Amino acid sequence: MRIRRGRLTVSGAGCPARAGGRPRSRPRSRPRPGRPPGTAAAEAGHRVRYVTTAALVNELVEAADDKQLSRVVGRYARIDLLCLDEIGYVHLDPRGAELLFRIITEREEKASIACAFNAPFSEWSQTFTDPRLAAAIVDRLTFRGHVIATGTDSYRLRATRAAKTGVATN
């Protein structure tokens, strides 16, 4: 399962095996059906990390300032599934966008990325300021990936309305 972005992009073949092909020390359980991809991957024994894009960029900027960027990039490269949330909600400065690009490039074709976003790809140049960088990020995230459009309805709004009227939701 290679999950990349959210409207949801799902990419490639199965989650990568541990580096060096070594078997895992803990047994893998079968994920329960209907579970979110990150939860299902974690239940199957994969290393999963959920982070908002803004939090990741802040962590990368702080690591670069402390001269620890290689260590942080390496740590994110070892994760089987990186779940990036809220891409496109916050405009990134050029430095932050380049650091995020470095993470995405480091993981390219090696490990999975699931991304949640609310804007079409044509509007990503507003988030990433540099249109060439935005195009490169879209290219890397969609290569051998799957984009799943979940629609424009907010499940939170739907659940709130249903709770007020007493109607069950999906």
TIKOLSE-191618 format. One record per residue (C-alpha): x, y, z. Coordinates in nm, 3 decimals, decimal comma. Last residue first. Layout:
<nodes>
<node><px>X</px><py>Y</py><pz>Z</pz></node>
...
</nodes>
This chain:
<nodes>
<node><px>-2,201</px><py>0,705</py><pz>0,713</pz></node>
<node><px>-2,415</px><py>0,939</py><pz>0,920</pz></node>
<node><px>-2,700</px><py>0,873</py><pz>1,172</pz></node>
<node><px>-2,980</px><py>1,128</py><pz>1,200</pz></node>
<node><px>-3,059</px><py>1,301</py><pz>1,535</pz></node>
<node><px>-3,116</px><py>1,642</py><pz>1,376</pz></node>
<node><px>-2,841</px><py>1,817</py><pz>1,572</pz></node>
<node><px>-2,613</px><py>1,516</py><pz>1,553</pz></node>
<node><px>-2,670</px><py>1,490</py><pz>1,177</pz></node>
<node><px>-2,575</px><py>1,854</py><pz>1,128</pz></node>
<node><px>-2,258</px><py>1,806</py><pz>1,328</pz></node>
<node><px>-2,170</px><py>1,485</py><pz>1,141</pz></node>
<node><px>-2,219</px><py>1,653</py><pz>0,802</pz></node>
<node><px>-2,009</px><py>1,953</py><pz>0,908</pz></node>
<node><px>-1,730</px><py>1,721</py><pz>1,024</pz></node>
<node><px>-1,759</px><py>1,507</py><pz>0,709</pz></node>
<node><px>-1,702</px><py>1,819</py><pz>0,501</pz></node>
<node><px>-1,849</px><py>1,785</py><pz>0,155</pz></node>
<node><px>-1,609</px><py>1,879</py><pz>-0,124</pz></node>
<node><px>-1,546</px><py>1,538</py><pz>-0,265</pz></node>
<node><px>-1,318</px><py>1,253</py><pz>-0,162</pz></node>
<node><px>-1,098</px><py>1,275</py><pz>-0,468</pz></node>
<node><px>-0,857</px><py>0,982</py><pz>-0,453</pz></node>
<node><px>-0,531</px><py>1,047</py><pz>-0,631</pz></node>
<node><px>-0,329</px><py>0,734</py><pz>-0,689</pz></node>
<node><px>0,046</px><py>0,721</py><pz>-0,713</pz></node>
<node><px>0,306</px><py>0,581</py><pz>-0,950</pz></node>
<node><px>0,429</px><py>0,938</py><pz>-0,991</pz></node>
<node><px>0,170</px><py>1,156</py><pz>-0,817</pz></node>
<node><px>0,380</px><py>1,274</py><pz>-0,523</pz></node>
<node><px>0,695</px><py>1,329</py><pz>-0,726</pz></node>
<node><px>0,523</px><py>1,524</py><pz>-1,003</pz></node>
<node><px>0,319</px><py>1,734</py><pz>-0,759</pz></node>
<node><px>0,641</px><py>1,825</py><pz>-0,575</pz></node>
<node><px>0,819</px><py>1,913</py><pz>-0,901</pz></node>
<node><px>0,525</px><py>2,125</py><pz>-1,022</pz></node>
<node><px>0,517</px><py>2,315</py><pz>-0,692</pz></node>
<node><px>0,894</px><py>2,371</py><pz>-0,713</pz></node>
<node><px>0,858</px><py>2,506</py><pz>-1,066</pz></node>
<node><px>0,567</px><py>2,732</py><pz>-0,962</pz></node>
<node><px>0,770</px><py>2,888</py><pz>-0,676</pz></node>
<node><px>0,530</px><py>3,024</py><pz>-0,413</pz></node>
<node><px>0,469</px><py>2,672</py><pz>-0,264</pz></node>
<node><px>0,113</px><py>2,730</py><pz>-0,143</pz></node>
<node><px>0,005</px><py>2,957</py><pz>-0,428</pz></node>
<node><px>0,185</px><py>2,734</py><pz>-0,684</pz></node>
<node><px>-0,036</px><py>2,452</py><pz>-0,553</pz></node>
<node><px>-0,343</px><py>2,601</py><pz>-0,718</pz></node>
<node><px>-0,332</px><py>2,388</py><pz>-1,037</pz></node>
<node><px>-0,292</px><py>2,077</py><pz>-0,819</pz></node>
<node><px>-0,645</px><py>2,124</py><pz>-0,688</pz></node>
<node><px>-0,676</px><py>2,253</py><pz>-0,332</pz></node>
<node><px>-0,793</px><py>2,069</py><pz>-0,020</pz></node>
<node><px>-0,501</px><py>1,851</py><pz>0,067</pz></node>
<node><px>-0,435</px><py>1,531</py><pz>0,257</pz></node>
<node><px>-0,111</px><py>1,352</py><pz>0,180</pz></node>
<node><px>-0,014</px><py>0,989</py><pz>0,222</pz></node>
<node><px>0,354</px><py>0,918</py><pz>0,158</pz></node>
<node><px>0,508</px><py>0,577</py><pz>0,106</pz></node>
<node><px>0,872</px><py>0,474</py><pz>0,103</pz></node>
<node><px>1,156</px><py>0,421</py><pz>-0,140</pz></node>
<node><px>1,019</px><py>0,549</py><pz>-0,475</pz></node>
<node><px>1,067</px><py>0,909</py><pz>-0,357</pz></node>
<node><px>1,136</px><py>0,923</py><pz>0,018</pz></node>
<node><px>1,440</px><py>1,152</py><pz>-0,008</pz></node>
<node><px>1,260</px><py>1,361</py><pz>-0,273</pz></node>
<node><px>0,960</px><py>1,418</py><pz>-0,045</pz></node>
<node><px>1,184</px><py>1,513</py><pz>0,247</pz></node>
<node><px>1,390</px><py>1,751</py><pz>0,029</pz></node>
<node><px>1,074</px><py>1,906</py><pz>-0,114</pz></node>
<node><px>0,965</px><py>1,986</py><pz>0,243</pz></node>
<node><px>1,298</px><py>2,165</py><pz>0,292</pz></node>
<node><px>1,249</px><py>2,359</py><pz>-0,032</pz></node>
<node><px>0,898</px><py>2,463</py><pz>0,073</pz></node>
<node><px>1,025</px><py>2,579</py><pz>0,412</pz></node>
<node><px>1,296</px><py>2,793</py><pz>0,250</pz></node>
<node><px>1,056</px><py>2,945</py><pz>-0,005</pz></node>
<node><px>0,795</px><py>3,040</py><pz>0,258</pz></node>
<node><px>0,499</px><py>2,806</py><pz>0,284</pz></node>
<node><px>0,137</px><py>2,915</py><pz>0,249</pz></node>
<node><px>-0,081</px><py>2,725</py><pz>0,494</pz></node>
<node><px>-0,390</px><py>2,521</py><pz>0,405</pz></node>
<node><px>-0,235</px><py>2,376</py><pz>0,090</pz></node>
<node><px>-0,103</px><py>2,060</py><pz>0,248</pz></node>
<node><px>-0,311</px><py>2,000</py><pz>0,561</pz></node>
<node><px>-0,194</px><py>1,653</py><pz>0,656</pz></node>
<node><px>0,118</px><py>1,459</py><pz>0,568</pz></node>
<node><px>0,103</px><py>1,088</py><pz>0,657</pz></node>
<node><px>0,450</px><py>0,935</py><pz>0,626</pz></node>
<node><px>0,440</px><py>0,559</py><pz>0,578</pz></node>
<node><px>0,740</px><py>0,327</py><pz>0,614</pz></node>
<node><px>0,948</px><py>0,569</py><pz>0,823</pz></node>
<node><px>1,324</px><py>0,546</py><pz>0,765</pz></node>
<node><px>1,340</px><py>0,856</py><pz>0,540</pz></node>
<node><px>1,184</px><py>1,070</py><pz>0,814</pz></node>
<node><px>1,472</px><py>0,990</py><pz>1,048</pz></node>
<node><px>1,725</px><py>1,054</py><pz>0,772</pz></node>
<node><px>1,576</px><py>1,397</py><pz>0,703</pz></node>
<node><px>1,599</px><py>1,474</py><pz>1,077</pz></node>
<node><px>1,965</px><py>1,366</py><pz>1,097</pz></node>
<node><px>2,060</px><py>1,552</py><pz>0,780</pz></node>
<node><px>1,890</px><py>1,868</py><pz>0,912</pz></node>
<node><px>2,075</px><py>1,880</py><pz>1,246</pz></node>
<node><px>2,269</px><py>2,204</py><pz>1,187</pz></node>
<node><px>2,063</px><py>2,378</py><pz>1,460</pz></node>
<node><px>1,915</px><py>2,623</py><pz>1,207</pz></node>
<node><px>1,849</px><py>2,333</py><pz>0,967</pz></node>
<node><px>1,678</px><py>2,137</py><pz>1,245</pz></node>
<node><px>1,460</px><py>2,437</py><pz>1,332</pz></node>
<node><px>1,362</px><py>2,477</py><pz>0,966</pz></node>
<node><px>1,286</px><py>2,104</py><pz>0,936</pz></node>
<node><px>1,070</px><py>2,099</py><pz>1,250</pz></node>
<node><px>0,878</px><py>2,404</py><pz>1,130</pz></node>
<node><px>0,825</px><py>2,239</py><pz>0,789</pz></node>
<node><px>0,698</px><py>1,922</py><pz>0,957</pz></node>
<node><px>0,462</px><py>2,117</py><pz>1,185</pz></node>
<node><px>0,324</px><py>2,315</py><pz>0,888</pz></node>
<node><px>0,273</px><py>1,998</py><pz>0,683</pz></node>
<node><px>0,078</px><py>1,835</py><pz>0,963</pz></node>
<node><px>0,230</px><py>1,516</py><pz>1,095</pz></node>
<node><px>0,134</px><py>1,148</py><pz>1,110</pz></node>
<node><px>0,420</px><py>0,897</py><pz>1,132</pz></node>
<node><px>0,391</px><py>0,527</py><pz>1,051</pz></node>
<node><px>0,640</px><py>0,242</py><pz>1,100</pz></node>
<node><px>0,478</px><py>-0,071</py><pz>0,963</pz></node>
<node><px>0,356</px><py>-0,353</py><pz>1,187</pz></node>
<node><px>0,024</px><py>-0,434</py><pz>1,016</pz></node>
<node><px>-0,160</px><py>-0,235</py><pz>1,284</pz></node>
<node><px>0,054</px><py>0,065</py><pz>1,188</pz></node>
<node><px>-0,036</px><py>0,024</py><pz>0,819</pz></node>
<node><px>-0,408</px><py>-0,005</py><pz>0,903</pz></node>
<node><px>-0,392</px><py>0,304</py><pz>1,123</pz></node>
<node><px>-0,216</px><py>0,506</py><pz>0,855</pz></node>
<node><px>-0,457</px><py>0,384</py><pz>0,585</pz></node>
<node><px>-0,771</px><py>0,467</py><pz>0,787</pz></node>
<node><px>-0,950</px><py>0,149</py><pz>0,902</pz></node>
<node><px>-1,241</px><py>0,006</py><pz>0,703</pz></node>
<node><px>-1,121</px><py>-0,354</py><pz>0,726</pz></node>
<node><px>-0,911</px><py>-0,450</py><pz>1,029</pz></node>
<node><px>-0,540</px><py>-0,473</py><pz>0,962</pz></node>
<node><px>-0,393</px><py>-0,824</py><pz>0,972</pz></node>
<node><px>-0,141</px><py>-0,864</py><pz>1,252</pz></node>
<node><px>0,228</px><py>-0,856</py><pz>1,192</pz></node>
<node><px>0,452</px><py>-1,027</py><pz>1,444</pz></node>
<node><px>0,722</px><py>-0,824</py><pz>1,615</pz></node>
<node><px>1,092</px><py>-0,871</py><pz>1,536</pz></node>
<node><px>1,062</px><py>-0,758</py><pz>1,177</pz></node>
<node><px>1,247</px><py>-0,958</py><pz>0,914</pz></node>
<node><px>1,559</px><py>-0,805</py><pz>0,767</pz></node>
<node><px>1,528</px><py>-0,699</py><pz>0,402</pz></node>
<node><px>1,820</px><py>-0,460</py><pz>0,433</pz></node>
<node><px>1,593</px><py>-0,175</py><pz>0,527</pz></node>
<node><px>1,253</px><py>-0,294</py><pz>0,648</pz></node>
<node><px>1,013</px><py>-0,388</py><pz>0,376</pz></node>
<node><px>0,843</px><py>-0,119</py><pz>0,176</pz></node>
<node><px>0,470</px><py>-0,071</py><pz>0,199</pz></node>
<node><px>0,307</px><py>-0,254</py><pz>-0,089</pz></node>
<node><px>0,308</px><py>-0,127</py><pz>-0,448</pz></node>
<node><px>0,267</px><py>0,225</py><pz>-0,576</pz></node>
<node><px>0,081</px><py>0,532</py><pz>-0,463</pz></node>
<node><px>-0,234</px><py>0,643</py><pz>-0,289</pz></node>
<node><px>-0,311</px><py>1,009</py><pz>-0,315</pz></node>
<node><px>-0,585</px><py>1,133</py><pz>-0,088</pz></node>
<node><px>-0,799</px><py>1,427</py><pz>-0,145</pz></node>
<node><px>-0,532</px><py>1,323</py><pz>0,046</pz></node>
<node><px>-0,210</px><py>1,233</py><pz>-0,068</pz></node>
<node><px>0,019</px><py>0,950</py><pz>-0,104</pz></node>
<node><px>-0,055</px><py>0,608</py><pz>0,002</pz></node>
<node><px>0,161</px><py>0,324</py><pz>-0,102</pz></node>
<node><px>0,000</px><py>0,000</py><pz>0,000</pz></node>
</nodes>
